Amino acid sequence: CLTAALSAVCVYFSANSIAGFCTSFMRGVSAVALGLAALYNAWALWTPFASPWPPSWSWLKAETRARAGRPPSSFACAAMVLFHTVAIAWLSWLCAAAFAYSFVDFDELIEWHCATGKQAFWRWMTGGSG
């Protein structure tokens, strides 16, 4: 339950950071990566099936019990699920960025100087320049 709460906080603050990006392409690429990582994380925490790849909480508990001969600590299972969540987020971000880069110019994909996150988000929501 603590891992699910930590995951929800991470998703919230990641989405908040994504809203502050300058370009729509970076917001889109990052949103796709966050969505895939959040889906995996929710599945890994709540599925009752033991899946070795991508590893679920149930599989990590069963493997630790089989190899160590004792019940696993919740921290070890949570750490492995969160590690794989971050790995999936990075890989999906790289794939989505490469896919987006094949359609737009690099300067349109990444803008280095822009307004603050709140101003950029407001401009994006209103479709204007204010």
MARROGU-602277 format. One line per 8 residues: their letters; for each residue y, z, x of C-alpha. Coordinates in steps of 0.001 Angstrom, whole numbers, plus 500000, padded with zeros to 6 digits. Example, Ala and Ser with C-alpha at 12.3 -4.5 7.8 and 13.67 -1.06 7.14 Angstrom:
AS) 495500 507800 512300 ~ 498940 507140 513670
***
This chain:
CLTAALSA) 500000 500000 500000 ~ 502328 500768 502907 ~ 501523 497384 504441 ~ 502395 495634 501183 ~ 505720 497480 501055 ~ 506464 496558 504677 ~ 505566 492942 503944 ~ 507853 492856 500907
VCVYFSAN) 510740 494243 502964 ~ 510115 491623 505664 ~ 510090 488803 503108 ~ 513317 490072 501527 ~ 515203 490280 504821 ~ 513810 486929 505981 ~ 515040 485285 502796 ~ 518393 486965 503298
SIAGFCTS) 518592 485532 506821 ~ 517581 482077 505630 ~ 520474 482071 503153 ~ 522907 482364 506053 ~ 521817 479207 507867 ~ 524422 476464 508112 ~ 522516 473396 506952 ~ 520345 472710 503948
FMRGVSAV) 517648 471312 506204 ~ 517313 474546 508172 ~ 517267 476565 504958 ~ 514563 474270 503592 ~ 512444 474317 506745 ~ 512670 478080 507010 ~ 511984 478586 503304 ~ 508810 476517 503566
ALGLAALY) 507642 478573 506546 ~ 508479 481846 504812 ~ 506701 480735 501651 ~ 503505 479843 503493 ~ 503546 483071 505491 ~ 504211 485163 502380 ~ 501368 483451 500510 ~ 498951 484153 503358
NAWALWTP) 500121 487752 503638 ~ 499693 488421 499918 ~ 496272 486758 499931 ~ 495110 488632 503035 ~ 496148 491993 501624 ~ 494819 491639 498097 ~ 491723 489429 498272 ~ 488405 491248 497955
FASPWPPS) 486593 488497 499887 ~ 485862 488938 503581 ~ 487160 485785 505252 ~ 487021 485427 509050 ~ 489723 482761 509141 ~ 492392 483294 508176 ~ 491426 486947 508475 ~ 491730 489124 505411
WSWLKAET) 492092 492890 505276 ~ 488545 493159 503881 ~ 487074 491181 506756 ~ 488988 493202 509361 ~ 487719 496454 507844 ~ 484135 495195 507750 ~ 484233 493884 511333 ~ 485729 497077 512709
RARAGRPP) 483149 499166 510873 ~ 480307 496955 512146 ~ 481466 496843 515759 ~ 482834 500347 516226 ~ 480421 502156 513931 ~ 483214 504053 512210 ~ 485775 503320 509499 ~ 488777 501445 510870
SSFACAAM) 492263 502826 510946 ~ 494636 501298 508452 ~ 497119 500644 511245 ~ 494732 498323 513099 ~ 494042 496218 510004 ~ 497721 496103 509073 ~ 498709 495109 512598 ~ 496223 492232 512645
VLFHTVAI) 497277 490947 509221 ~ 500945 491109 510209 ~ 500217 489427 513553 ~ 498500 486517 511822 ~ 501326 486351 509277 ~ 503876 485935 512067 ~ 501684 483335 513799 ~ 501352 481338 510574
AWLSWLCA) 505115 481595 509980 ~ 505929 480262 513465 ~ 503413 477433 513263 ~ 504478 476375 509785 ~ 508152 476536 510857 ~ 507440 474301 513860 ~ 505505 471815 511731 ~ 508167 471765 509003
AAFAYSFV) 510958 471390 511597 ~ 509153 468497 513283 ~ 508622 466858 509888 ~ 512296 467325 508943 ~ 513460 466064 512333 ~ 511656 462791 511714 ~ 513903 462174 508680 ~ 517323 463455 509782
DFDELIEW) 519446 463451 512892 ~ 519348 466555 515086 ~ 523033 467277 514407 ~ 522361 467330 510672 ~ 519342 469554 511102 ~ 521048 472185 513242 ~ 524707 473107 513109 ~ 525751 475556 515785
HCATGKQA) 529185 476561 514499 ~ 529606 477436 510884 ~ 531103 480038 508602 ~ 529587 483451 508130 ~ 526302 483721 506306 ~ 527925 484830 503074 ~ 530394 481910 503160 ~ 527670 479415 504032
FWRWMTGG) 525477 480709 501210 ~ 528357 480502 498718 ~ 529178 476959 499850 ~ 525517 476012 499460 ~ 525245 477586 495987 ~ 528420 475965 494660 ~ 527914 472652 496415 ~ 531479 472759 497601
SG) 533373 473322 500780 ~ 534891 476739 499943
***
